[in-house]
């Protein structure tokens, strides 16, 4: 019995010595095929994480006028960004596109995800 406990304790030490995924930047938490929008730079304060196609009002996610970082981790779909006064997209987030400091998207009101890439 003492040998089994000693072996279990030794293996537990080995398991706890295994580091977590330290290579991922702080705040990086966007799963494969998802689109993630953040209210802060550096992928912090994630407000929207979706894989569902459709359009959303960014105000519902407290992102109106301040999408500060994003990651379109979907390899097939683009996301169109719209203002309240325009039927045409002001910009697109292409498949795989990301930015940790997206100051250009401070006037966006709506986002539609799922358009063919």
Backbone bond lengths (Angstrom), bond angles and torsions (degrees), N, CA, C in turn:
res aa  C-N    CA-C-N  psi(-1)  N-CA   C-N-CA  omega(-1)  CA-C   N-CA-C  phi
1 X - - - 1.439 - - 1.529 111.13 -
2 X 1.345 117.18 -42.79 1.458 120.52 179.48 1.520 111.05 -62.80
3 X 1.332 117.23 -35.89 1.467 121.31 179.48 1.528 109.62 -65.61
4 X 1.323 118.00 -43.02 1.466 121.54 179.13 1.525 111.08 -63.48
5 X 1.321 118.18 -41.97 1.463 121.05 178.63 1.521 111.28 -65.47
6 X 1.324 116.80 -40.78 1.467 120.48 178.13 1.522 110.44 -64.76
7 X 1.326 117.77 -41.07 1.466 121.21 178.54 1.524 110.50 -65.56
8 X 1.326 116.73 -40.81 1.467 120.12 178.74 1.519 110.70 -65.16
9 X 1.325 117.41 -41.54 1.466 120.67 178.46 1.519 111.00 -64.58
10 X 1.323 117.14 -40.64 1.467 120.61 179.24 1.518 110.79 -65.49
11 X 1.339 117.34 -41.99 1.462 118.93 179.82 1.523 110.92 -69.36
12 X 1.324 117.29 -32.69 1.465 119.83 177.21 1.518 110.76 -64.18
13 X 1.327 116.93 -37.31 1.455 120.13 177.49 1.515 110.84 -64.36
14 X 1.312 116.80 -38.96 1.460 120.56 178.92 1.523 109.98 -65.62
15 X 1.326 116.81 -42.11 1.458 120.15 -179.36 1.529 111.81 -65.37
16 X 1.307 117.94 -40.50 1.457 119.52 -179.37 1.520 112.06 -72.74
17 X 1.323 117.49 -18.75 1.457 120.56 179.18 1.526 111.72 -78.60
18 X 1.330 117.69 -12.94 1.460 121.48 179.65 1.521 108.99 -73.08
19 X 1.328 118.76 119.75 1.468 120.24 -176.57 1.521 112.23 -72.29
20 X 1.306 115.63 152.51 1.466 120.75 172.43 1.525 107.91 -71.77
21 X 1.317 117.51 173.08 1.465 120.11 -177.67 1.522 109.96 -68.12
22 X 1.305 116.15 88.09 1.459 121.91 -176.48 1.519 112.29 -76.28
23 X 1.327 118.08 -13.88 1.460 121.02 -177.07 1.528 112.53 -73.70
24 X 1.325 117.97 -22.22 1.462 120.49 -177.79 1.523 110.16 -74.29
25 X 1.340 117.51 135.67 1.462 119.62 177.86 1.526 111.11 -64.29
26 X 1.301 116.58 158.08 1.461 121.58 178.16 1.525 109.65 -57.74
27 X 1.314 116.10 132.44 1.446 120.61 178.38 1.519 114.61 85.59
28 X 1.309 117.49 -6.70 1.461 121.48 -177.34 1.509 108.77 -70.81
29 X 1.307 117.94 108.03 1.454 120.97 -176.20 1.522 111.77 -152.00
30 X 1.304 117.42 38.43 1.460 121.56 -179.28 1.523 109.02 -103.96
31 X 1.326 115.73 112.29 1.457 120.67 -176.83 1.519 112.02 -67.31
32 X 1.325 114.93 160.42 1.458 121.22 178.38 1.523 109.62 -59.27
33 X 1.311 116.20 138.11 1.468 126.21 179.01 1.529 113.23 77.83
34 X 1.321 118.86 1.17 1.466 122.09 -179.49 1.525 111.03 -96.90
35 X 1.310 114.64 160.52 1.460 122.68 168.73 1.520 106.45 -113.13
36 X 1.327 116.44 127.84 1.464 121.04 -178.45 1.520 109.49 -124.35
37 X 1.323 115.56 131.81 1.462 122.40 176.31 1.522 108.33 -119.27
38 X 1.330 115.65 138.86 1.462 122.09 -174.16 1.527 110.37 -122.60
39 X 1.331 116.14 147.20 1.463 121.86 179.96 1.526 112.15 -92.52
40 X 1.331 116.77 9.35 1.460 120.99 177.74 1.525 108.24 -144.51
41 X 1.312 116.26 159.82 1.460 120.45 177.30 1.525 109.52 -70.07
42 X 1.328 115.64 164.32 1.458 120.42 175.88 1.511 114.38 70.54
43 X 1.342 117.68 25.97 1.464 122.86 178.54 1.531 111.67 59.49
44 X 1.318 116.89 41.92 1.466 121.66 177.39 1.532 109.22 -113.14
45 X 1.300 115.73 151.69 1.465 124.05 178.52 1.529 111.19 63.15
46 X 1.340 115.00 60.84 1.469 120.42 179.56 1.521 109.21 -65.46
47 X 1.328 115.45 128.42 1.463 121.09 -179.61 1.524 112.18 -113.13
48 X 1.328 117.50 -27.33 1.463 120.50 -178.72 1.518 108.66 -135.29
49 X 1.319 115.66 128.23 1.463 123.05 178.05 1.523 105.29 -138.50
50 X 1.321 116.96 106.69 1.460 119.56 -174.30 1.516 111.83 -136.64
51 X 1.298 114.94 151.54 1.449 123.18 170.88 1.535 108.94 -124.58
52 X 1.332 115.53 -6.42 1.458 121.86 -177.76 1.525 111.27 -83.08
53 X 1.332 117.74 132.83 1.463 119.42 175.15 1.525 110.46 -70.12
54 X 1.309 115.26 152.23 1.456 120.50 178.18 1.510 111.42 139.77
55 X 1.325 115.01 -177.51 1.461 121.38 -178.12 1.523 109.95 -113.40
56 X 1.324 115.45 145.89 1.461 120.60 178.96 1.523 109.55 -133.13
57 X 1.320 114.32 148.58 1.457 121.93 171.95 1.525 106.07 -86.27
58 X 1.311 117.10 115.98 1.459 120.66 -175.41 1.525 112.87 -63.67
59 X 1.330 117.77 -21.27 1.468 120.73 176.46 1.532 110.93 -63.31
60 X 1.336 116.98 -30.20 1.465 120.73 178.26 1.527 112.13 -63.57
61 X 1.320 116.92 -20.72 1.468 122.80 -178.89 1.532 111.77 -111.96
62 X 1.313 115.59 13.53 1.467 122.19 -176.78 1.530 111.37 55.39
63 X 1.333 115.35 40.17 1.463 122.04 178.89 1.521 112.58 -117.35
64 X 1.329 118.06 -0.07 1.462 120.04 -179.60 1.524 109.29 -59.25
65 X 1.304 115.41 125.45 1.463 123.53 178.47 1.525 114.58 69.07
66 X 1.311 119.00 10.10 1.465 117.05 176.24 1.530 114.14 -155.38
67 X 1.329 116.23 64.05 1.463 120.50 167.34 1.526 105.41 -84.79
68 X 1.331 117.01 104.12 1.468 120.52 -172.94 1.518 113.54 -95.39
69 X 1.315 118.45 -20.46 1.459 120.57 171.28 1.523 107.42 -154.76
70 X 1.315 115.44 156.74 1.460 120.03 -176.59 1.522 109.97 -155.30
71 X 1.336 115.07 161.51 1.461 121.56 172.59 1.517 107.21 -148.41
72 X 1.326 116.48 116.53 1.459 121.72 172.94 1.523 106.02 -93.09
73 X 1.311 116.02 89.19 1.460 122.56 -175.70 1.527 110.84 -87.13
74 X 1.318 116.78 26.61 1.456 122.84 177.93 1.519 107.15 -109.78
75 X 1.307 117.65 131.57 1.458 120.93 -175.34 1.527 113.32 -90.80
76 X 1.341 118.21 -0.23 1.462 120.83 -177.12 1.519 113.75 -117.19
77 X 1.315 118.31 -32.95 1.452 121.18 -170.93 1.513 112.43 -107.74
78 X 1.304 114.85 149.70 1.460 120.97 172.42 1.528 108.22 -106.18
79 X 1.296 115.74 162.39 1.463 121.66 175.47 1.513 107.38 -118.80
80 X 1.310 116.35 125.77 1.453 121.10 176.09 1.513 110.02 -92.78
81 X 1.321 116.46 137.96 1.460 122.33 179.34 1.522 108.57 -110.03
82 X 1.326 116.73 130.45 1.460 122.47 -173.06 1.524 111.12 -128.68
83 X 1.331 115.40 150.48 1.459 120.56 168.92 1.526 107.50 -97.47
84 X 1.305 116.93 165.84 1.465 121.08 -178.71 1.522 112.00 -64.84
85 X 1.312 118.07 -23.97 1.464 122.16 -175.32 1.517 114.00 -99.98
86 X 1.327 118.59 13.19 1.457 119.97 -174.86 1.516 111.23 -137.06
87 X 1.345 115.09 135.88 1.456 120.31 173.31 1.521 110.88 -87.36
88 X 1.311 117.00 -18.42 1.465 121.43 179.35 1.529 109.06 -95.72
89 X 1.311 115.83 142.78 1.467 120.10 179.35 1.521 110.05 -64.03
90 X 1.316 116.01 139.45 1.462 120.44 175.92 1.522 110.51 -83.15
91 X 1.326 116.43 -21.04 1.463 121.20 176.69 1.524 108.54 -168.02
92 X 1.314 115.69 169.45 1.458 122.44 178.64 1.516 109.78 -130.10
93 X 1.323 115.99 144.85 1.456 121.87 170.16 1.519 105.91 -100.87
94 X 1.303 116.27 105.66 1.458 121.73 -176.10 1.531 110.86 -71.70
95 X 1.342 117.37 159.00 1.461 120.05 177.01 1.527 111.22 -54.53
96 X 1.319 115.96 129.61 1.455 122.09 179.51 1.517 114.80 82.09
97 X 1.330 117.87 -4.40 1.464 120.98 -177.89 1.525 111.00 -75.69
98 X 1.332 116.03 142.47 1.457 121.10 179.09 1.515 110.20 -148.39
99 X 1.316 115.36 157.62 1.459 121.56 174.55 1.517 108.42 -153.43
100 X 1.332 116.35 134.48 1.461 119.13 177.64 1.529 111.75 -95.45
101 X 1.347 117.04 0.32 1.466 121.17 178.96 1.521 108.72 -150.79
102 X 1.310 116.31 79.06 1.456 122.16 -172.02 1.517 111.79 -97.10
103 X 1.301 117.34 66.39 1.461 120.11 -178.05 1.523 112.69 -69.26
104 X 1.327 118.56 -11.43 1.462 121.43 -179.90 1.526 112.06 -73.20
105 X 1.314 119.44 -16.25 1.460 121.62 -174.35 1.522 112.04 -104.48
106 X 1.315 116.14 46.02 1.461 120.03 179.99 1.523 112.53 -94.04
107 X 1.321 118.61 1.52 1.465 121.44 179.15 1.521 112.02 -123.94
108 X 1.298 118.36 16.66 1.462 122.33 -176.03 1.526 109.91 -89.08
109 X 1.348 115.50 134.70 1.459 121.31 -179.17 1.529 113.31 -107.75
110 X 1.341 116.99 -34.00 1.458 121.96 -174.96 1.520 110.19 -132.57
111 X 1.347 115.07 155.84 1.443 121.17 175.73 1.522 108.21 -138.46
112 X 1.332 115.97 133.65 1.459 121.22 175.45 1.519 107.93 -117.69
113 X 1.318 116.57 127.59 1.458 123.42 -174.20 1.519 109.02 -119.73
114 X 1.312 116.48 135.73 1.449 120.14 175.28 1.505 114.09 119.69
115 X 1.318 117.25 4.55 1.453 120.05 176.47 1.525 108.39 -72.51
116 X 1.322 118.15 145.62 1.468 119.27 -179.43 1.518 111.46 -57.93
117 X 1.328 115.69 139.58 1.459 121.50 -179.78 1.494 112.97 -87.66
